[in-house]
């Protein structure tokens, strides 16, 4: 009697090692691009901001028409930019401090959560 030969079944689905490599690649990519920035521990203000008495942007942010998130966005600030200080106010509804800066042809507002003030 002839001996039966076993046929190997093809596995269906994606191999686990491929999924593991994809997850690892995504994790490394995400880890390199993500950077934690604490709101109140931004480090030292750059010398240029300290010398000019400016507002140093500590992370990319919106520049608004007024002091609060309800106001229209009129532009954007990029990490490391320094703007000339024009004033400040505390918003009652949001319990936060906002800095007025000279921006383009007028003034704009940024939150203290994304900026530091240096007055000499």
Order of alpha helices (4+ residues) and beta strands (2+ residues): alpha-alpha-beta-beta-beta-beta-beta-beta-beta
